[in-house]
Structures are given as structure tokens and as C-alpha cells.
Amino acid sequence: MRTTKTFNLEDRTYEFARDCRFLVKDLNRTISNIEDGKQLVRSSGSVGANYIEGNEKLGNKDLIFRIKISRKEAKESEYWLKLLKDLNKGESNRIETLIIEANEIRKILSAIINKLT
């Protein structure tokens, strides 16, 4: 996990998805960790994928739509991370860092949406 913030949002969303995958890889293989981890992998990857797709916009309406999806996926990632945190006390600091990052990314995406609308 990185110790300094990345300011390029494409890079930052990539690092978030990567760090979520590193976390899932290291968790104990329980049924809930496996299922919640799968959901986290999907939603965390979707944050950056939709942001990148929005940047290749077909118009302002498409850009706003994609960024809203990205924001929704960041919020969903935060949900899965909270579940994983409650069930993996030994990883709580690491997971809390990712929860904070998901929240910050969501706020950045909200600010972009507000500026565009």
C-alpha cells in the first residue's frame, strides 16, 4: 500500500483496486471472506474502469453517467470493506485505510459531478 496520495484520479483509482486485490489475496479463506472479497474485487475495479470510460466520453451526458456509476461503485466498495473489517479484526487498520480511500474517491467523484451539472 502506498504512503503518499496520488493526484491523478485514473492512477488513484487503479491503486485503490490493486490494493483491494492485495487485501483479498491475504485474507483467510472463509466463505464470507471469499464471497465478500469477490464483490469487493468487482466494485473496486469498476470505480476506475468507469472513470476511464467516462474520460473517453461520447458527450457530457455520457461523462456524467459514467462518473455517477464510478461513484456508486466506490460507495459499494466501502460497504464490502466495512463487512470485511468487522470479520477480520487482524486486518482492521489496513481495511480502514481502504475505507477512507473509497470515501475520498467518492467525494472527489461527487465534486466532479457537481461541477459538471
N, C-alpha and C positions, 0 to 999 in steps of 0.2 A: 504494500500500500504506500502511496506517496505521502510526503510530509508537507509539500507546498501545493498551493492551489494552481490549477491550470486555468488560464483565462479564455482560451479558445474553446467554445462550447462543444464543438464536434469532438475535440480531443478529450474534454472533460467527461462527456457522456460515454465515450469509449472506455476511459479509465474506470468509470463507475461500473459499467457492465463487466469489464475484466475483473475488477476487484470482487464483485459479487460472485463471479465464477470461481475465483480462488477460494472464497469463503465456503461455497457449497462443496467444493472438492475436499476441503479439510474437515467438514462436519462428520460426526458419527453417522453411520448408515442405519438410521431408524426409518420406519415407514413414513413418519411425519416429516423428517428432515429431507427424505428423498422427494416426496410429493411437493412440499413447500419450496424446496430448492429448485425443482423443475419450473415451478411458477415464477420464482424469482429470476431464474436464468432467462425465461421468455420476456418478462416485463422489463427487466433492466436492459436487455438488448434492444428492445423495441423503443426505448427512450431515444437512444442515439440514432437508430435506423430511421425513425420518423422525422427526427430533426434534420438529418441529412437529406432525406427525401423532400422535405419542405423547402430546403435551401435550393433545390433544383426545381423550384416552383413553376407551375404552369400558369400562375397568376396569383394575385394577392389572396383571393379566396382559398385557393389550394394551400398556400403557405400557412394561413391561419388555421385551417382544418388540420394540417399535419402537426403543427405545433401544439394544438389542443390535444391531439392524440398522444403526443410525446409527454405532455404534462400529466395526462391521465395515467400513463404507464409509470411515470415517476411516483405518482401517488400510490399506485398499486404495488410498486416495488417496496415502498415504505411499509405498506401493510404486511407483506410477506416477511420483510426483515424484522418487524416487531414480533411476529409469531415465532420466528426462528430465535430471536433474542430470549423470549420467555422460556423456550425449551432447551436452550444451550447456554446455561449460565457461565460456563468457562470461556465463552466467546463474546460475552456481553459488551466489552469495551470495543472490540473490533466491529461488532454489528452496530453498535451505537454510532460509530464514526460513519458507517454507510447510511444509517437512517438520517443523520444530519446532512450528508451529501445529497441524498434523494430529496430531502426537503429544500435544500438550497437550489438544486437544479429546478425543482418545481416552481420556486419563487422567481427564478430567472425567466423561465418559460412564461409564467404569468405576466411578468413585466413586458416581455416581448409582445404578447398578445394584446395587452392594454395599449401599448404604443401603436400597434397596427390597426386597432379598431377605433 
